[in-house]
Amino acid sequence: MTASHGLVATRSVSPELTLAALSRLFVGAREPGAGLLPVPALPQIVWEFDFELALCAHLEREGRLVSRQLGGAVHGRRVLDTVVVEPGPEFEERAAITPKRLPTAAIESDVGPGRARYWKDAFDCHPDRAERAVELAVERGFFERERRGGRTYVRQTARYPDWFDGIVAIENKPDLDRPGDLESQLRTDVSLALADRVVLATTSYVTGAHLNRIPEEVGVWRFDPENGTLDVRREATPLPTDDAGVELLDEQPMRTDVRTVSTAEKARARRKLAERAYGKGWRSFDYPGCDRCSPDSDGIPYCQWKGRAVRASDECGPDCEGYAAADPPAVDGDSLRAERTPWRADPDGCRRRQSGLDRFG
């Protein structure tokens, strides 16, 4: 289907998604002057990594489940800066299973908590993927297995719970004077509606002109990483996560490629995103092997030499004039996360030590 205004879909658009809806979301991205208006230069450079970690720590101190740098696409390529997962009514049941991610294939399989099934009959995917999912699910206490006549049978240790109530996707853009692909990214997040709400977080002074240049559904937070204050400049509008969505795949001059995403595809992607966030958390970075790295009370890798948080893989090493080789600091991020959120670092698990089970695990 080829739409006006240079909007091209890679396949037929679902009746649930009208051309008007597509045009409203994507048309105008390349109109002259459509970019965010410049703002006065910030008093000092705000480093995005530093900003992102400070925001994650702030949200976690409020008891929220926070993660960062997660894939937020179904068919395309999109990395979400920060993801907040809101616990649902059966969160405790999920927390009791494992602190790690559960494999999607295992969750979607026909393995249940009742009668054990031959593992190959319980999966509708490639056998290699199914086998990996079984091994991981057993290792993490979601499956238990037994051997019968040379065959492996599996059952769930517990029913997979309805454990999350919502997902918030946060795009971090400390300096709105350098927006990059911000508008395109936010349009994609809104039209796909993988998250229940989408938020733009910045340190910049937010004007009415800024608000007019981004989708009206996007909430806007002004966050000060120095003193930890967060001002909600605009509330985010709940998105239709139960409906089909539209995903931006590629943009070229006079052409925008999109693809519809079915409700089933979206539900699967949302569950996968929530599981990754649950297992990963936000302290997924390495700590610099430098004597000048002094993690703060939130576990943020603060560099005394640079006066800010640093990413070990990019900014720390012999090429830095302030580098002083040392063992990386020991930070128990799991304990910090468990103290501040409902996530459990060492649950009892749901494995049932039944006769005949686990003898071959």
C-alpha positions as CSV (number, residue, x, y, z in Angstrom):
1,M,0.0,0.0,0.0
2,T,1.4,3.4,-0.9
3,A,0.0,6.4,0.9
4,S,0.2,10.1,0.1
5,H,2.9,12.3,1.6
6,G,5.6,9.7,0.7
7,L,4.3,7.2,3.3
8,V,4.8,3.6,2.2
9,A,3.7,0.4,4.1
10,T,5.6,-2.8,3.5
11,R,2.4,-4.8,3.5
12,S,-1.3,-4.1,3.6
13,V,-2.5,-2.1,6.6
14,S,-4.9,-3.6,8.9
15,P,-8.5,-2.2,8.9
16,E,-7.8,-1.3,12.6
17,L,-5.2,1.2,11.4
18,T,-6.5,3.9,9.2
19,L,-4.5,6.0,6.8
20,A,-5.4,9.1,8.8
21,A,-3.8,7.5,11.8
22,L,-0.6,6.7,9.9
23,S,-0.4,10.1,8.4
24,R,-0.9,11.8,11.7
25,L,1.9,9.9,13.2
26,F,4.5,10.0,10.5
27,V,3.8,12.7,8.0
28,G,5.6,16.0,8.6
29,A,8.7,14.4,10.0
30,R,10.6,15.9,7.0
31,E,8.8,19.1,6.7
32,P,11.0,22.2,6.8
33,G,11.3,23.5,10.4
34,A,9.8,20.4,11.9
35,G,12.7,19.7,14.2
36,L,12.8,20.7,17.8
37,L,13.6,24.4,18.2
38,P,17.0,25.3,19.6
39,V,17.2,26.1,23.3
40,P,19.9,28.1,25.1
41,A,23.1,26.1,25.7
42,L,23.2,24.4,29.0
43,P,25.6,25.8,31.6
44,Q,27.7,22.7,31.3
45,I,27.6,19.5,29.2
46,V,25.2,17.0,30.5
47,W,26.5,13.5,29.6
48,E,23.7,11.2,28.6
49,F,25.2,8.1,30.4
50,D,25.5,10.1,33.6
51,F,21.9,11.5,33.2
52,E,20.5,8.0,32.4
53,L,22.0,6.4,35.5
54,A,20.9,9.2,37.7
55,L,17.4,8.9,36.5
56,C,17.4,5.1,36.9
57,A,18.6,5.5,40.5
58,H,15.9,8.2,41.2
59,L,13.1,5.9,39.9
60,E,14.4,2.9,41.7
61,R,14.5,4.8,45.0
62,E,10.8,5.3,44.5
63,G,10.4,1.5,44.5
64,R,10.0,1.0,40.7
65,L,11.4,-1.8,38.6
66,V,13.9,-0.1,36.3
67,S,16.0,-1.4,33.4
68,R,17.9,0.3,30.6
69,Q,19.0,-0.2,27.0
70,L,16.4,-2.8,26.0
71,G,15.1,-3.7,22.5
72,G,11.8,-2.0,22.0
73,A,10.9,-3.2,18.5
74,V,9.0,-6.1,17.0
75,H,10.3,-6.1,13.4
76,G,12.5,-3.1,13.3
77,R,15.4,-1.7,15.3
78,R,14.7,0.4,18.4
79,V,16.6,0.5,21.7
80,L,14.7,2.0,24.6
81,D,16.9,4.1,27.0
82,T,15.0,3.4,30.2
83,V,12.2,1.0,30.9
84,V,10.0,1.0,34.0
85,V,7.8,-2.1,34.7
86,E,4.9,-1.6,37.0
87,P,4.1,-4.7,39.2
88,G,0.8,-6.4,38.7
89,P,-1.5,-8.4,41.0
90,E,0.6,-11.6,40.7
91,F,4.0,-10.1,41.0
92,E,4.9,-12.1,44.1
93,E,4.3,-15.3,42.2
94,R,6.8,-14.2,39.5
95,A,9.3,-13.0,42.1
96,A,9.2,-16.4,43.7
97,I,10.4,-18.3,40.6
98,T,13.7,-16.7,39.7
99,P,15.4,-13.3,39.7
100,K,16.5,-13.9,36.1
101,R,14.7,-13.6,32.7
102,L,12.5,-16.5,31.7
103,P,12.8,-17.6,28.1
104,T,9.9,-16.6,25.8
105,A,9.8,-20.0,24.1
106,A,9.3,-21.7,27.5
107,I,6.6,-19.3,28.5
108,E,4.7,-19.8,25.2
109,S,5.1,-23.6,25.2
110,D,2.4,-26.1,25.9
111,V,4.3,-27.2,29.0
112,G,2.0,-26.7,32.1
113,P,2.1,-27.3,35.8
114,G,0.1,-30.5,35.4
115,R,1.1,-33.7,33.6
116,A,4.7,-33.8,32.4
117,R,5.0,-33.7,28.5
118,Y,7.6,-34.9,26.1
119,W,9.5,-31.7,25.4
120,K,9.5,-32.0,21.6
121,D,5.7,-32.1,21.6
122,A,5.3,-29.0,23.7
123,F,7.1,-26.5,21.5
124,D,6.1,-24.8,18.2
125,C,9.5,-23.5,17.2
126,H,12.8,-24.8,15.9
127,P,14.1,-27.8,18.0
128,D,17.4,-26.0,18.8
129,R,15.5,-23.0,20.2
130,A,13.2,-25.3,22.1
131,E,16.1,-27.3,23.6
132,R,17.8,-24.1,24.7
133,A,14.6,-22.9,26.3
134,V,14.2,-26.1,28.2
135,E,17.7,-26.0,29.6
136,L,17.4,-22.4,30.7
137,A,13.9,-22.9,32.2
138,V,15.2,-25.9,34.2
139,E,18.3,-24.0,35.3
140,R,16.1,-21.1,36.5
141,G,13.5,-23.3,38.3
142,F,10.6,-22.7,35.9
143,F,10.6,-26.2,34.5
144,E,11.4,-29.6,36.2
145,R,12.2,-32.6,34.1
146,E,12.3,-36.4,34.3
147,R,13.4,-39.2,32.1
148,R,11.2,-42.0,30.8
149,G,12.4,-44.6,28.5
150,G,15.3,-42.5,27.2
151,R,13.0,-39.4,26.7
152,T,13.0,-36.1,28.5
153,Y,9.6,-34.9,29.9
154,V,9.1,-31.5,31.4
155,R,6.4,-29.7,33.5
156,Q,6.2,-26.2,34.9
157,T,7.0,-25.7,38.6
158,A,4.3,-23.0,38.7
159,R,1.9,-21.4,36.3
160,Y,3.3,-18.3,34.5
161,P,1.7,-15.4,36.4
162,D,0.1,-12.2,35.1
163,W,2.8,-10.3,36.9
164,F,3.1,-6.8,35.3
165,D,0.5,-4.0,35.1
166,G,2.2,-1.7,32.7
167,I,5.4,-0.6,30.9
168,V,6.8,2.9,30.7
169,A,9.4,3.7,28.0
170,I,11.6,6.7,28.6
171,E,13.7,8.4,26.0
172,N,16.6,10.3,27.6
173,K,17.6,13.5,25.9
174,P,19.3,15.8,28.4
175,D,20.0,18.5,25.8
176,L,17.1,19.3,23.5
177,D,19.4,21.5,21.5
178,R,20.8,18.3,20.1
179,P,17.7,16.2,19.5
180,G,19.1,13.8,16.9
181,D,16.3,11.5,15.7
182,L,14.2,12.3,18.7
183,E,10.9,13.0,16.9
184,S,11.2,9.9,14.7
185,Q,11.9,7.8,17.7
186,L,9.0,9.1,19.7
187,R,6.6,8.8,16.7
188,T,7.7,5.1,16.4
189,D,7.1,4.5,20.1
190,V,3.7,6.0,20.0
191,S,2.5,4.4,16.8
192,L,3.7,0.9,17.9
193,A,2.4,1.4,21.4
194,L,4.5,-1.4,22.9
195,A,4.7,0.5,26.1
196,D,1.7,1.7,28.0
197,R,3.2,5.2,28.3
198,V,6.1,7.0,26.6
199,V,8.0,9.7,28.3
200,L,10.8,12.2,27.2
201,A,13.2,13.0,30.0
202,T,15.5,16.1,29.7
203,T,17.4,18.6,31.7
204,S,16.6,21.4,29.3
205,Y,14.1,24.1,29.9
206,V,10.9,22.9,28.1
207,T,9.0,25.5,26.2
208,G,5.5,25.3,24.6
209,A,7.3,25.1,21.2
210,H,9.1,21.9,22.3
211,L,5.8,20.3,23.4
212,N,4.2,21.2,20.1
213,R,7.0,19.4,18.2
214,I,6.6,16.0,19.7
215,P,3.6,13.7,19.7
216,E,1.0,14.9,22.1
217,E,0.8,11.4,23.7
218,V,4.4,11.7,25.0
219,G,4.9,12.8,28.5
220,V,7.7,15.2,29.3
221,W,9.8,15.1,32.5
222,R,12.4,17.7,33.4
223,F,14.9,15.9,35.6
224,D,17.9,17.5,37.4
225,P,20.5,14.8,38.1
226,E,22.4,17.0,40.5
227,N,19.7,17.4,43.1
228,G,17.4,14.5,42.0
229,T,14.3,16.6,41.4
230,L,11.8,15.6,38.7
231,D,9.2,18.0,37.4
232,V,6.4,16.5,35.2
233,R,6.0,19.1,32.5
234,R,3.4,17.0,30.7
235,E,1.6,13.8,31.7
236,A,1.9,10.9,29.3
237,T,-1.3,9.7,27.6
238,P,-2.0,5.9,28.0
239,L,-1.5,4.1,24.6
240,P,-3.6,1.4,23.1
241,T,-1.4,-1.6,23.9
242,D,-4.2,-4.1,23.2
243,D,-4.7,-2.9,19.6
244,A,-2.6,-3.5,16.5
245,G,0.3,-1.0,16.0
246,V,2.4,0.5,13.3
247,E,6.2,0.2,13.4
248,L,8.6,2.5,11.6
249,L,11.2,0.4,9.8
250,D,13.1,2.9,7.7
251,E,13.2,6.5,6.6
252,Q,14.6,7.9,3.4
253,P,14.0,11.1,1.5
254,M,10.4,11.1,0.3
255,R,9.8,7.6,1.7
256,T,8.9,6.1,5.1
257,D,8.6,2.3,5.4
258,V,6.3,1.0,8.1
259,R,4.8,-2.3,9.0
260,T,1.7,-3.3,11.0
261,V,2.1,-5.3,14.2
262,S,-0.8,-7.6,15.2
263,T,-2.2,-7.7,18.7
264,A,-0.7,-11.2,19.2
265,E,2.8,-10.0,18.1
266,K,2.6,-7.0,20.4
267,A,1.5,-9.1,23.4
268,R,4.4,-11.4,22.9
269,A,6.9,-8.5,22.5
270,R,5.5,-6.8,25.6
271,R,6.0,-10.0,27.7
272,K,9.5,-10.4,26.3
273,L,10.4,-6.8,27.1
274,A,9.0,-7.1,30.7
275,E,11.0,-10.3,31.3
276,R,14.2,-8.8,30.0
277,A,13.7,-5.8,32.2
278,Y,13.0,-8.0,35.2
279,G,16.2,-10.0,34.7
280,K,18.5,-7.3,33.6
281,G,17.8,-4.3,35.9
282,W,19.8,-1.1,35.2
283,R,23.2,-1.8,36.7
284,S,24.3,-3.9,33.7
285,F,27.5,-1.9,33.1
286,D,31.0,-2.9,34.1
287,Y,32.9,-0.9,36.7
288,P,36.1,0.8,35.7
289,G,39.3,-0.8,36.9
290,C,40.6,2.5,38.1
291,D,41.5,3.8,41.6
292,R,39.6,7.0,40.9
293,C,36.3,5.2,40.4
294,S,34.2,5.8,43.5
295,P,30.7,4.3,43.2
296,D,28.1,6.3,45.1
297,S,25.3,5.0,47.3
298,D,23.3,4.1,44.3
299,G,26.1,2.1,42.7
300,I,26.8,4.6,40.0
301,P,30.4,4.5,38.7
302,Y,31.4,8.0,39.6
303,C,34.9,9.1,38.4
304,Q,36.7,11.6,40.6
305,W,38.9,12.7,37.7
306,K,36.1,13.5,35.3
307,G,33.6,14.6,38.0
308,R,30.8,12.4,36.6
309,A,29.7,8.8,35.9
310,V,31.8,7.1,33.3
311,R,31.2,4.1,31.0
312,A,34.2,1.7,31.5
313,S,34.2,0.4,27.9
314,D,34.4,3.9,26.4
315,E,36.1,6.3,28.8
316,C,38.4,4.5,31.2
317,G,41.8,3.1,30.5
318,P,45.5,4.0,29.9
319,D,44.5,6.7,27.4
320,C,42.9,8.7,30.2
321,E,45.3,11.1,31.9
322,G,43.6,10.5,35.2
323,Y,43.8,6.7,34.9
324,A,45.2,4.8,37.9
325,A,45.0,1.0,37.4
326,A,43.2,-0.9,40.2
327,D,40.8,-3.7,40.7
328,P,37.2,-2.7,39.8
329,P,35.2,-1.7,42.9
330,A,32.9,-4.4,44.3
331,V,29.3,-3.3,44.2
332,D,26.4,-5.5,45.2
333,G,23.8,-4.1,42.8
334,D,21.4,-7.0,43.4
335,S,21.2,-6.2,47.1
336,L,20.6,-2.5,46.3
337,R,17.8,-3.5,43.9
338,A,16.2,-5.9,46.3
339,E,16.2,-3.4,49.2
340,R,14.5,-0.7,47.1
341,T,12.0,-2.7,44.9
342,P,9.8,-5.7,45.1
343,W,12.3,-7.7,43.0
344,R,13.9,-10.6,44.9
345,A,17.5,-11.5,44.5
346,D,17.4,-14.9,46.1
347,P,13.8,-16.4,46.1
348,D,13.1,-19.8,47.4
349,G,11.8,-20.9,44.0
350,C,8.9,-23.1,43.1
351,R,10.7,-26.4,42.4
352,R,8.7,-29.3,43.7
353,R,11.0,-32.2,44.8
354,Q,8.6,-34.9,43.7
355,S,9.5,-38.6,43.4
356,G,11.3,-39.3,40.1
357,L,11.9,-35.6,39.3
358,D,15.3,-33.9,39.1
359,R,17.2,-37.1,39.4
360,F,18.3,-36.6,35.8
361,G,18.5,-32.7,35.9
